Amino acid sequence: MNTVPPLQTPDPAAFGRVGLVIGGDSAERQVSLNGGQAVAAALERNGIEHRVFDGPLALFEAIGRGEIDRVFNLLHGPGGEDGSLQGALQLMNVPVTGTGLAASALTMDKVRSKWVWERNGIGTPPFEFFGPDDRDYARALDRFGLPLFVKPNGLGSSIGITPVKQAGDLEAAAALARRYGDWIIIERAIEGREYFAGILGRLTLPLIRIETPREFYDYEAKYESDDTRYYCPCGLSAEQEASLRERSLRAFDLLGASGWGRVDFLLDGDGEAWFLEVNTTPGMTDHSLVPQAAAALGIGFDELVWRILETSL
């Protein structure tokens, strides 16, 4: 469905006392803090009673005292996007925005996400994965050749990702990825343009295409650079965009994701889509993609925050 549905409630009191949890201790902490400032301001403008918590422990203490009715989760990465927070809140019987326990864990695991997609006909770059004691990186080099991408298995915001164009750089790229977890993946690099499909309930937002002068859409291009260009409309025909939005929603659904999120994919020169990952707690900074895509449908930032909070109702 690509028409904007009505709000579930016009009453800020329907949400009760909201705990906005941000920050935490993952490598994506700063992104979460930046987005959290914007979301907190929107909650204030919307007249929604709320408190801001840096990390889950203080939040849990407030819940234990009966001070919080529901949670707006804006933690990125391990501890917030991997099912840990969702499982704890489920035990406490406290509703939370976005995807639940099992699907949060699955979407944070690139290997298993890609297995699900491969089994169900969703194109994803071919890959090899390497556990804590597996250093046979030549296996990926022999299978795919160059160039390659080396990634941590369970992290977002492009942290720890390295494009590899020379075989001699592979070991260093793998060592960097391992700083963020014991499991890494090495993918065949796909030449193509990068697109992003925001998901809000059952609504697939207009696609955004990005262009960056950097080697790829890395952390700096996402959050710091003013040279990144965002295109929405994305430049595809209406028919092609509709098909890709539908496929993005299917990729989202296959992993069990719900509420809101973002699906990232590449479109190669032959028009073939290669899906990279699902983000179940996308960024909400001034550089972020979901707010830009929502704005293209006339959904301003304050309304977007309201609609995300409605995913916990």
Sequence and secondary structure as in RCSB ss.txt:
>XXXX:A:sequence
MNTVPPLQTPDPAAFGRVGLVIGGDSAERQVSLNGGQAVAAALERNGIEHRVFDGPLALFEAIGRGEIDRVFNLL
HGPGGEDGSLQGALQLMNVPVTGTGLAASALTMDKVRSKWVWERNGIGTPPFEFFGPDDRDYARALDRFGLPLFV
KPNGLGSSIGITPVKQAGDLEAAAALARRYGDWIIIERAIEGREYFAGILGRLTLPLIRIETPREFYDYEAKYES
DDTRYYCPCGLSAEQEASLRERSLRAFDLLGASGWGRVDFLLDGDGEAWFLEVNTTPGMTDHSLVPQAAAALGIG
FDELVWRILETSL
>XXXX:A:secstr
  S    S S GGGG SEEEEE  SSTTHHHHHHHHHHHHHHHHHTT  EEEEESHHHHHHHHHTT  SEEEE  
 STTTTSSHHHHHHHHHT  BSS  HHHHHHHH HHHHHHHHHHTT     EEEE TT   THHHHHHH SSEEE
EESS  TTTT EEE SGGGHHHHHHHHHTT S EEEEE   EEEEEEEEETTEE   EEEE SSSSS HHHHHT 
S  EEESS SS HHHHHHHHHHHHHHHHHTT  SEEEEEEEEETTS EEEEEEESS   STT HHHHHHHHTT  
HHHHHHHHHHTT 
